[in-house]
Amino acid sequence: MQTPRPHRSRPFLLLVPALLLAPNLLLLTGAVAQAAGSLTGGISLDEQVEGGVKPVEDRSNAVVFVAGFREPPPANHNAKLEQKNKAFGERVLAVTQGETVSFPNQDGIHHNVWSKSEVKSFDLGLFKFPETRMVTFDKPGVVTVFCNIHPQMIATILVLPNTRYAVSDSSGVYKIEGIPPGDYAVYAWVEGAKPEKQIVKIEDGKDAKLDFKLTLRRIPIRHLNKDGKPYEKY
């Protein structure tokens, strides 16, 4: 069996507050979105350890997103969370509210992808290569996804109210483009840390910059299967 990848914490305990993602009266149209600026910056991660904190070298999978408005999901974003080598292809997947995510099985064995998250509960049943199944995520928030056969398979889907978000690379760098001018609350989220909020002013044709500093608290993941029972080989 493949060695499980390290996880930062129980992702289903770290929900993005509902207030941050609540629908707003402003729904962007193409005309409004033509005037825009961008936001860049970096993520700094520390980890709580006995006696203090230490820096985290891998700062990937932090999601930075702009709150305050809604817009429809992009037509050309083919979001997917594949199963391959008894693992999910992405540890964290960010999508827009209303977007449909495909779950292709690239393994020659069965998987059973499921979630009982309040934001979206689903059970895709048993399927294997070359089959793909689909789920539409119509509410904002955090969805923790598991496989009912392989307990090491865990991923987080972050459902956001608009497309103005970015996922950091391993060095913590992110960039969000196409933000309409205005004052916004911007949040940085990473599994295992309390989200951080900052306010930014976006001006047409200009770049703004925000850096975030988050602190992780690692908790060993232990979870039951979809029936609330221990995994047979866990």
Secondary structure, 3 states (H helix, E strand, C coil): CCCCCCCCCCHHHCCCCHHHHCCCCCECCHHHHCCCEEEEEEEEEEEEECCEEEECCCCCCCEEEECCCECCCCCCCCCECCEECCEECCCEEEEECCEEEEEEECCCCCEEEEEECCCCEEEEEEECCCCEEEEEECCCEEEEEEECCCCCCEEEEEEECCCCEEECCCCCEEEEEEECCEEEEEEEECCCCCCEEEEEEECCCCEEECCEEEEECCCCCCCCCCCCCCCCCC
